[in-house]
Amino acid sequence: MQTRFSEESKNLPRAEEAERILRSCVHCGFCNATCPTYQLLGDELDGPRGRIYLIKQVLEGQPATASTQLHLDRCLSCRNCETTCPSGVDYHNLLDIGRAVVDHAVPRPAGQRALRLGLRSLASSPERFTALLRLGTVFRALLPTNLTAKLPRPSPPHGERPPLEGCVQPGLSPNTNASAARVLDRLGVSVIPCAQAGCCGALDYHLDAQASGLDRARQNIDAWWPHLENGAEAIVQTASGCGAFIKDYGHLLEHDPNYAAKARQVSERALDLVQVLGKEPLEQICAARNQRIAVHCPCTLQHAQKLGGSIEALLTRLGFNLTEVPDGHLCCGSAGTYSLTQPALARQLRDNRLNALESGQPELIVTANVGCQNHLDGAGRTPVRHWIELVDQSLAE
């Protein structure tokens, strides 16, 4: 499509990138067919094509409004549309550019600002987040339903805290990293602790604080770089949402003279756990039992990292009994903090996804991202775990 950016927009740091992305869109509308929010709401402005037009209008000088902000906020950033788009429109980067412009022009109400600041400060700190979870568990009976759904269901501990960490995962799903460390150890793959690394930056970046998100990326690069120089082969993530953002460091910091080269290498070395274990002889150490399993493949794994089907292939190879899951490309509604900032839509998407996942009557649902796991499991229906816990269990047996 043609663009006529305003003089102000031409001076934006990512103006050329935005114009290139907009010009690649042929407004065919195929993206709407796989957009979760468009399917729920049926509003053109709540689909990718409509949001692209809204961003284009703002960049061409039309005033941004609270309505513009709402339609952009409703986007899950699931990137399903990117998988569908025949023109290869880089939608998620355009959305990030558009959101930054709109959020600068449209001040949020005090309640929204407080929620987003609270999420950024709590979720990015494992200590504060875990302490809050413990407090919530103590007072579970007094909390409203939407908050109790976010508290993890009790599960037996699988071991000590491993050198793989994270932000919310140690509190919400401590068994995940313990299981990963144990399986990697059995395979002879050593895990190097890196206490200096922190939140990947995605929370800040997607909650009106892009500069803070990039600062966190730089801090992580500084923490990982000595290990890479000393021979570490990969930076492994057990949460696909974090992995998707880390694999974007190279692009997001490509114009930073001090970090561009390092960021590119970090992104190239970032691997999801399934990429590591998919190449290992797991059959020699695992004994799968005949348990019906449904796999929820997170959007960040299948649409962002292009690793759709990799978990299913690995578990099938190990002999697990996987059920058929219709519409496996659709989002569960977790989308980072979306289940807290857009709770009504998130619940609808969660229930639709669970209906599809449970259609084959599985005994357990597995996924690859802590946000999806917590969101789906919060419905109190079929238990949801990280897939590595299943592999670890078969290892123990």
Secondary structure, 3 states (H helix, E strand, C coil): CCCCCCHHHHCCCCHHHHHHHHHHCCCCCHHHHHCHHHHHHCCHHHCHHHHHHHHHHHHCCCCCCHHHHHHHHCCCCCCHHHHHCCCCCCHHHHHHHHHHHHHHHCCCCHHHHHHHHHHHHHHCCHHHHHHHHHHHHHCHHHCCHHHHCCCCCCCCCCCCCCCCCCCCHHHHCHHHHHHHHHHHHHCCCCCCCCCCCCCCCHHHHCCCCHHHHHHHHHHHHHHHHHHHHCCCCCEEECCHHHHHHHCCHHHHCCCCCCCHHHHHHHHHHEEEHHHHHCCCCHHHCCCCCCCEEEECCCHHHHHHCCCCCHHHHHHHHCCCEECCCCCCCCCCCCCCCHHHHCHHHHHHHHHHHHHHHHHHCCCEEEECCHHHHHHHHCCCCCCEEEHHHHHHHHHHC
